[in-house]
Structure formats: structure tokens, C-alpha cells
Amino acid sequence: MSKEQKEMSFLGHLEELRWHLVRSSVAIMLVAVVAFIFQKQVFNNFLIAHLKPDFVTYQFFCKIFASIGIESGFCNVNFPQKLQSLELTQQFMSSIWISFVLGIIVSFPYILWEMWRFIAPGLHENEQKRSRGFLFIASLLFFIGVLFSYYVIAPMSVSFFYGYQISDMIVNNFTMNSYISLITNTLLGVSLIFELPVLIYFLAKIGLVTPEFLRKYRKHAFVVVLILAAIITPPDVGTQIIVSIPIVILYEVSIYIANIVVKKQEKNAK
């Protein structure tokens, strides 16, 4: 193959990648437009639902802790302060940002599918068949992360920060921007953390991570998990354990996945 043909082939791949990115962007924008049209419903029923005392998570944990004889602030949740919009364009820009974030979340499976369509031609037929399961697993883990962050971490964080006060001389007057940042960062951040098994699979595939490495630093990883749980949850043991358990399970699953990948590579090498 000549240099010109290789160059054309490379440019052709860039052109193909561009169209995959364009279609992914269009999917995000379509969902974002719908979310923007129904922005009032999105804000009242989804985004600021954590500010309602009867939110399902508060009621659930109130009953759980009461059933085992533990007092919990979830039974007396109260948010007297309203969010403040301090800039002329803040509500409008926040609506656009939230619509964009929802566009990414809802379109995530389609974005993965576009990525797979770009990569698939370079895989063997048997690898293509196996990789189709990756789309389902990665999407499933992502949406589990969305649900976990929305129904567990976000309401716990909102409840804690609304009730946290250093002195009676200081009044909490939260801005709309700070609240939205907390919710969106939680949704996207935790959802990506739930992709840990998928990440470990690819790292083990290329030899950057081994099961022995993950087992060796298991205790260090658990300490990091507990620190993160302490930061993003109210300062009580019960809620910190609730947040830590799924992340610990994901880490153990990642070790199992890495072990399967390494054993399969060793078997194929023989």
C-alpha cells in the first residue's frame, strides 16, 4: 500500500469518526431540546425533588432506621430556605445546562453504540459478537449508577448540607447554581464510577492491571471508599455503609473480571 493510500485510509477513518461524533451530538441535542421544552416539569419533579420532605428516600430510610431502633434525621427533614437566583441569566443558563446533562444521560446507550460501530470493523467476528454484550453491561451499570446517585447519594447530601451549620450567627442561603452543581456532579460522577468493572476489563485486557495488583491494594482501595463515603454523606455510620457497599462490590467484581481476562489470555498463549 502506498503512502498516499495509507494517508487516505487514515483520513477516511477520521471522517467516519466525525460522523459518529456528529450523530452522538445530535442524539444528545434532541433529548436536551425535549428536556428544555418541559423544563418546569423536569425541575419540579426531578431536579429539586430532593427538597421535598416526602421524597421517597427520606421516607424509606426513616422507616428502615426506625425499625432497628436508630434515630434518624430523615424522619424530620425540613428545607425552609428557598434556592436563590442571583444573576439575571442564571435560571435560563441552568435550564440549558440541565437539559444538556439529561441529554448525555438518556443518550448514553446510543453514544456507546456509535463508539462500538466505529471500533467494530477492526475486531474479529468472534470479538464483535462478544463486544455486543459490553453495550448492555456498560449501559446497565451506568443507569444503576444514575439511580443510586439520585435516590441515595443526592438526597443524603442535600439533607446533610442543608442542616449543616457552624454557628447560629450564620444563615444558610443557598444559590440555585450551587444546588444544581451538587446534583449534576453527583449524577455524572457516580454513574461513571459504576463503570469501574468495564474500565478494569479493558485495563486487564491490555496488561495494565492484574488481579494480583487489585488484591494487593484492596485495603487501600477500601480506605479510599470510606473516605469518599464520609465526604459525600451525612456523618453517621449507617448512611456511610449504605454508600460504601455498592462501591466495594464493584471493586470485588472488577477483581473477578480481571482474573477471568488474565486466565483466558494465558490459555490462548499456550
ChimeraX attribute file (.defattr): number of C-alpha atoms within 10 A of each C-alpha:
attribute: neighborCount
match mode: 1-to-1
recipient: residues
	/A:1	5
	/A:2	7
	/A:3	8
	/A:4	9
	/A:5	10
	/A:6	11
	/A:7	11
	/A:8	12
	/A:9	12
	/A:10	12
	/A:11	12
	/A:12	12
	/A:13	13
	/A:14	12
	/A:15	12
	/A:16	14
	/A:17	16
	/A:18	12
	/A:19	14
	/A:20	19
	/A:21	16
	/A:22	13
	/A:23	14
	/A:24	20
	/A:25	15
	/A:26	14
	/A:27	18
	/A:28	23
	/A:29	18
	/A:30	15
	/A:31	20
	/A:32	25
	/A:33	16
	/A:34	13
	/A:35	22
	/A:36	20
	/A:37	13
	/A:38	13
	/A:39	19
	/A:40	13
	/A:41	12
	/A:42	18
	/A:43	14
	/A:44	13
	/A:45	12
	/A:46	12
	/A:47	18
	/A:48	16
	/A:49	16
	/A:50	24
	/A:51	20
	/A:52	15
	/A:53	17
	/A:54	16
	/A:55	15
	/A:56	14
	/A:57	19
	/A:58	24
	/A:59	15
	/A:60	14
	/A:61	18
	/A:62	19
	/A:63	16
	/A:64	13
	/A:65	16
	/A:66	13
	/A:67	10
	/A:68	8
	/A:69	9
	/A:70	11
	/A:71	11
	/A:72	17
	/A:73	15
	/A:74	22
	/A:75	17
	/A:76	12
	/A:77	20
	/A:78	15
	/A:79	14
	/A:80	9
	/A:81	12
	/A:82	12
	/A:83	15
	/A:84	15
	/A:85	14
	/A:86	11
	/A:87	11
	/A:88	8
	/A:89	9
	/A:90	15
	/A:91	15
	/A:92	11
	/A:93	12
	/A:94	16
	/A:95	20
	/A:96	16
	/A:97	17
	/A:98	22
	/A:99	25
	/A:100	19
	/A:101	19
	/A:102	23
	/A:103	22
	/A:104	21
	/A:105	20
	/A:106	15
	/A:107	22
	/A:108	20
	/A:109	18
	/A:110	17
	/A:111	22
	/A:112	17
	/A:113	19
	/A:114	19
	/A:115	16
	/A:116	17
	/A:117	15
	/A:118	16
	/A:119	12
	/A:120	16
	/A:121	10
	/A:122	10
	/A:123	11
	/A:124	9
	/A:125	11
	/A:126	8
	/A:127	11
	/A:128	17
	/A:129	12
	/A:130	10
	/A:131	15
	/A:132	13
	/A:133	11
	/A:134	16
	/A:135	18
	/A:136	14
	/A:137	14
	/A:138	21
	/A:139	22
	/A:140	15
	/A:141	20
	/A:142	24
	/A:143	20
	/A:144	16
	/A:145	23
	/A:146	21
	/A:147	16
	/A:148	19
	/A:149	23
	/A:150	23
	/A:151	16
	/A:152	18
	/A:153	24
	/A:154	23
	/A:155	23
	/A:156	22
	/A:157	19
	/A:158	20
	/A:159	21
	/A:160	18
	/A:161	14
	/A:162	17
	/A:163	15
	/A:164	11
	/A:165	12
	/A:166	8
	/A:167	7
	/A:168	7
	/A:169	6
	/A:170	8
	/A:171	10
	/A:172	14
	/A:173	11
	/A:174	15
	/A:175	15
	/A:176	18
	/A:177	17
	/A:178	11
	/A:179	15
	/A:180	17
	/A:181	14
	/A:182	13
	/A:183	22
	/A:184	19
	/A:185	14
	/A:186	21
	/A:187	24
	/A:188	18
	/A:189	14
	/A:190	21
	/A:191	23
	/A:192	17
	/A:193	15
	/A:194	23
	/A:195	21
	/A:196	18
	/A:197	22
	/A:198	17
	/A:199	15
	/A:200	24
	/A:201	22
	/A:202	15
	/A:203	15
	/A:204	22
	/A:205	16
	/A:206	12
	/A:207	13
	/A:208	10
	/A:209	18
	/A:210	21
	/A:211	18
	/A:212	12
	/A:213	12
	/A:214	20
	/A:215	14
	/A:216	11
	/A:217	10
	/A:218	16
	/A:219	11
	/A:220	11
	/A:221	16
	/A:222	15
	/A:223	11
	/A:224	13
	/A:225	19
	/A:226	17
	/A:227	13
	/A:228	14
	/A:229	22
	/A:230	18
	/A:231	12
	/A:232	19
	/A:233	25
	/A:234	21
	/A:235	12
	/A:236	10
	/A:237	11
	/A:238	14
	/A:239	18
	/A:240	22
	/A:241	14
	/A:242	14
	/A:243	22
	/A:244	18
	/A:245	14
	/A:246	14
	/A:247	20
	/A:248	16
	/A:249	11
	/A:250	17
	/A:251	22
	/A:252	16
	/A:253	15
	/A:254	22
	/A:255	24
	/A:256	16
	/A:257	19
	/A:258	27
	/A:259	19
	/A:260	15
	/A:261	22
	/A:262	19
	/A:263	11
	/A:264	12
	/A:265	14
	/A:266	10
	/A:267	9
	/A:268	8
	/A:269	7
	/A:270	5
